Amino acid sequence: MLVESQKLNPKLLKLDVEQVPIRKGFGEGLLGAGEKDERIVGLCADLTESTQMHLFARKFPQRFIQMGVAEQNLASVASGMAAMGKIPFLTSYAMFSPGRNWEQIRTTICYNDRNVKIVGSHAGVSVGPDGGTHQAIEDIAITRVIPRLAVVVPCDAIEAKKATWQIARWTGPAYLRLAREKSPVVTTEESFFEIGKANILREPAKPRAAIIACGQMVYNALITANDLAATGIEVTVVNLHTIKPLDAETILGVAAKCEAIVTVEEHQKRGGMGSAVAELLVENYPVPMELIGVDDLFGQSGTPQELIEHYGLGVNHIRQAVQRVIARKR
């Protein structure tokens, strides 16, 4: 039973659900934000079309800078522009930004509390054939530990567009994580989205566990919940699109009601969204948990679906984790 007030995609659980790349939502969102605020500028590390910044660059060439393959310079220049009152959006593959320029993001942007927006595309193992060197599965861990830096992981293209609009108005540095491949559209233009507020997408009357997911794994979580319901196991599903600041009120409320949590993310288990949830619960309301994510391994080449299954992120893996965590309930 989906939460009606969330106004999710009516075709969400159907085989012909629309599929759109999440990064496409960022490109459209940045174009719209740029039309409303002339302080917004775009900077890119030679990946303009891949990151979808080309829409902004074509409309506002005087507000776009192609920095070349120089991610450290990308971050430092953006910090300087922010100090002069601009709102820079810098884009590259997540493997290189925040992967390669982490120190510049930490010191020149966040330490100085610059109003810079870092957009990392092609995150997760679903980049597929690009291989392990280009599969950023540690970026949530290395960004959420930096003070002042907000971390947002939208679940679909529509949410990515809304996240871009809100990040443009967010005061302070922020990291937006995007996937490359087409993924199912979960939300609609009418769905609620606010940075820092998790969305409960599915909420049965008597849930036996909750699945908390981020990014395109939200879809897998919803499919799992639907499958489990057919077997008599009802679970709540939460879209935790903002990893930082963490919505403690919603997470603790779900934990108190369900008494068992499974987290799902296309990222390393250690240091990611699941770790953030575990840190909150262990200090406030410990309950049995299972973490679904990449288990201390590097990525490799393959099709996106092959890799999702290989690294244990598929629907069957989530279902088994829910069954295990329910068995561990007190």
PyMOL commands that set and color helices and strands:
alter all, ss='L'
color gray80, all
select helices_A, chain A and resi 4-6+22-36+54-59+61-63+71-83+102-110+125-130+132-134+139-144+157-169+217-229+248-258+273-284+304-310+315-327
alter helices_A, ss='H'
color red, helices_A
select strands_A, chain A and resi 19-21+40-44+64-66+87-93+117-121+150-152+174-177+182-184+199-202+209-213+235-239+242-244+261-268+289-294
alter strands_A, ss='S'
color yellow, strands_A
deselect
rebuild
show_as cartoon
